[in-house]
Amino acid sequence: MKKSILNAIILTIIAIQGHGQKPCDIINHYEDFISIKKSTFNHEVYLTVRAHKTQKEICFSGLVNNNPLFIDYLLINFASRTNSKNLLEFTDSIEIKDRYFNSLKRDSAFNAIMVDLVNKTIDNKTPKEIVSMEKLLNVAVKYFSIVGFNEEGNYIGRVCIGLNEVEKTEIERQPFLEAFSFSSILKHCNSEEYDICGEFSKAIQELYKVNLGVNEDEKLSRAQGVIFILMANNENLKKMLRSEYEKQKKYLPFLLEEN
């Protein structure tokens, strides 16, 4: 009887503590891990916005510092840029920052992504999506692009430049899978262990084994499709994505299925 009462008390304390736990507020602390500055290059003025590690001990420190490239991708590709041109009119850096962060905190689409990220990794309010390697690879291969031909008629490849083929092939955007794929490929583009860019170069060489067309546009389109398939079957890419997942899984908002 005493043991039952004691267990009930412990459960009650845990329930009270859990109920009283404050949610991690990331929206009102964007300034802690996002920077914005006005720069000039070739007489052209532009704004540089980037995510970076934070020195502060705050609820999302581990999330941001574990992979700032992941956060940076979300910021660059999913935050609204409607007010960027207007900010270029101002010369005072403090005013630019104030206006930018006030606007970012009202960006409902970006805020929804960041809150979802926190809910799935820090506050554990939302279950993580279970993702297959096949689904992850479908996104990852979109960062390997065939963009044209050089003067000798050889294929020109690009890795992780802009959105590449994501917007052209994905009806529904998947911010977290995109950010993870992009940041992982970028980190291991020329790494000794995986050399993903080297693997891409090998895949491009495979394209020359088959005549893919006479018309350049058709040839380019077919080459891009073949590259998707070749990279989706690349064992080094699969191993790298699995390895990065294992390193980061505590702060990733999805679960990668076992092989």
C-alpha positions in Angstrom: 0.0 0.0 0.0 2.8 2.4 1.0 4.6 1.6 -2.3 1.5 2.4 -4.3 1.1 5.7 -2.5 4.8 6.6 -3.1 4.5 5.7 -6.8 1.4 7.9 -7.1 3.2 10.8 -5.5 6.2 10.4 -7.8 3.9 10.3 -10.9 2.1 13.4 -9.7 5.4 15.3 -9.2 6.5 14.3 -12.7 3.2 15.4 -14.2 3.3 18.8 -12.5 6.9 19.4 -13.5 6.2 18.4 -17.1 3.1 20.6 -17.2 5.0 23.6 -15.9 7.9 23.3 -18.3 8.2 26.4 -20.4 8.3 25.9 -24.2 11.6 26.8 -25.9 11.0 30.2 -27.5 13.1 30.5 -30.6 11.2 33.1 -32.5 12.0 35.9 -30.1 15.7 35.1 -30.1 16.6 35.0 -33.8 19.2 37.8 -33.1 21.2 35.2 -31.1 22.0 33.1 -34.0 21.2 35.1 -37.2 23.3 38.0 -38.5 22.5 40.5 -41.2 24.9 43.0 -42.8 25.0 45.4 -45.7 27.9 44.8 -48.1 29.2 46.1 -51.5 30.7 44.0 -54.3 31.5 45.2 -57.7 29.6 48.5 -57.0 26.5 46.4 -56.1 25.0 46.8 -52.7 23.4 43.7 -51.1 22.4 42.2 -47.8 24.0 39.1 -46.4 21.9 37.0 -44.0 23.4 34.0 -42.3 22.8 31.6 -39.4 25.7 31.0 -37.1 26.6 29.3 -33.8 25.5 31.1 -30.6 27.7 31.6 -27.5 24.6 31.9 -25.2 23.4 29.1 -23.0 19.8 28.9 -24.1 17.2 26.2 -24.8 18.0 26.0 -28.6 21.8 26.4 -28.3 22.5 22.7 -29.0 20.1 22.6 -31.9 21.7 25.6 -33.6 25.3 24.8 -32.8 25.0 21.2 -33.8 24.5 22.1 -37.4 24.3 25.8 -38.3 24.4 24.9 -42.0 21.0 23.2 -41.5 19.5 26.3 -39.9 21.2 28.5 -42.6 19.5 26.6 -45.4 16.0 27.0 -43.7 16.7 30.7 -43.3 17.9 31.3 -46.9 15.3 29.2 -48.6 12.1 29.6 -46.5 12.2 33.1 -45.0 10.5 35.8 -46.9 12.6 38.2 -48.8 9.9 40.7 -49.6 11.5 43.5 -47.4 15.1 42.9 -48.4 15.1 45.6 -51.2 13.5 48.1 -48.8 16.3 47.5 -46.3 18.9 48.5 -48.8 17.7 52.0 -48.6 18.8 52.4 -45.0 22.4 53.2 -44.1 22.3 52.7 -40.3 23.2 49.1 -39.5 21.2 49.1 -36.2 18.1 50.2 -38.1 18.6 47.6 -40.7 18.9 44.9 -38.0 15.8 46.1 -36.1 13.7 46.3 -39.2 14.9 42.9 -40.5 14.3 41.0 -37.2 10.9 42.7 -36.7 9.9 41.5 -40.1 11.3 38.0 -39.6 9.4 37.6 -36.3 6.2 38.3 -38.3 7.1 35.8 -41.1 4.4 33.2 -40.4 5.7 30.6 -42.9 9.3 30.7 -41.5 8.1 30.8 -37.9 6.0 27.7 -38.5 9.0 25.8 -39.7 11.2 26.9 -36.8 8.5 26.1 -34.2 7.9 22.7 -35.8 11.7 22.1 -35.6 11.7 23.0 -31.9 8.6 20.9 -31.1 10.2 17.8 -32.7 13.7 18.1 -31.2 13.6 20.1 -28.0 10.1 20.3 -26.5 9.1 16.9 -27.9 5.6 18.1 -28.4 5.3 16.6 -31.9 6.3 13.1 -33.0 9.1 12.9 -35.5 8.3 11.7 -39.0 9.7 8.3 -39.9 11.6 8.7 -43.2 13.0 5.9 -45.5 16.4 6.1 -47.0 14.7 6.0 -50.4 12.7 9.1 -49.5 15.8 11.0 -48.2 17.8 10.1 -51.4 14.9 11.4 -53.6 15.6 14.8 -52.1 19.4 14.5 -51.7 20.0 13.7 -55.4 18.4 17.0 -56.4 21.5 18.8 -55.3 23.5 17.3 -58.2 22.8 19.3 -61.3 23.9 19.1 -64.9 23.7 22.7 -66.0 25.1 22.8 -69.5 28.0 22.0 -71.8 31.5 23.6 -72.0 33.2 24.6 -75.3 34.4 21.0 -75.9 30.8 19.7 -75.5 31.4 18.1 -72.2 28.8 18.2 -69.4 29.1 20.9 -66.7 28.1 19.7 -63.2 27.2 21.8 -60.1 26.7 20.7 -56.5 24.5 22.4 -53.9 24.1 25.6 -55.9 20.8 27.4 -55.2 17.7 25.2 -55.2 18.9 23.3 -58.2 16.3 20.7 -59.2 14.2 20.7 -56.0 11.6 23.2 -57.1 11.4 21.6 -60.6 10.7 18.1 -59.3 9.1 18.4 -55.8 5.4 19.4 -55.7 5.5 19.5 -51.9 8.6 21.1 -50.3 10.2 19.2 -47.4 12.3 21.8 -45.5 14.0 19.5 -43.1 15.0 16.8 -45.6 16.3 19.5 -47.9 18.3 21.2 -45.2 19.8 17.9 -44.0 20.7 16.8 -47.5 22.2 20.1 -48.5 24.3 20.6 -45.4 25.5 17.0 -45.4 26.5 17.0 -49.0 28.3 20.4 -48.6 30.2 19.1 -45.6 31.4 16.0 -47.4 31.8 17.4 -50.9 35.6 16.9 -50.8 36.0 14.9 -47.5 38.6 12.1 -47.4 36.1 9.6 -46.1 33.2 10.1 -48.6 34.4 12.6 -51.3 30.8 13.1 -52.6 31.8 15.6 -55.3 34.3 13.0 -56.5 31.4 10.5 -56.7 29.4 13.0 -58.7 32.3 13.4 -61.2 32.4 9.6 -61.6 28.7 9.6 -62.3 29.1 12.3 -65.0 31.7 10.1 -66.7 29.1 7.4 -66.9 26.9 9.7 -69.0 29.4 9.5 -71.9 28.8 5.7 -72.3 25.5 6.3 -73.9 24.4 8.9 -76.5 21.6 10.8 -74.8 20.5 12.9 -77.8 21.3 15.1 -80.7 19.3 18.1 -79.5 21.2 19.8 -76.7 18.2 20.6 -74.6 16.9 17.0 -74.8 20.3 15.7 -74.1 20.7 17.9 -71.1 17.3 16.8 -69.7 18.0 13.1 -70.2 21.5 13.6 -68.6 19.9 15.2 -65.5 17.5 12.3 -65.1 20.3 9.7 -65.4 22.4 11.6 -62.8 19.4 11.4 -60.3 19.3 7.6 -60.7 23.1 7.1 -60.6 23.4 9.2 -57.4 20.4 7.6 -55.8 22.2 4.2 -56.2 25.6 5.6 -55.0 26.6 3.6 -52.0 29.0 6.3 -50.7 26.2 8.9 -50.7 24.0 6.5 -48.8 26.7 5.8 -46.2 27.4 9.5 -45.8 23.8 10.3 -45.2 23.4 7.5 -42.7 26.6 8.6 -40.9 25.5 12.2 -40.7 22.1 11.2 -39.4 23.6 9.1 -36.6 25.8 12.1 -35.6 22.9 14.6 -35.6 19.8 12.6 -34.9 19.3 14.1 -31.4 18.6 17.5 -33.1 17.0 16.2 -36.3 13.2 16.4 -36.6 12.8 13.1 -38.4 13.7 9.4 -37.8 15.6 7.6 -40.5 14.5 4.0 -41.0 17.1 1.3 -40.3 18.4 -0.5 -43.4 
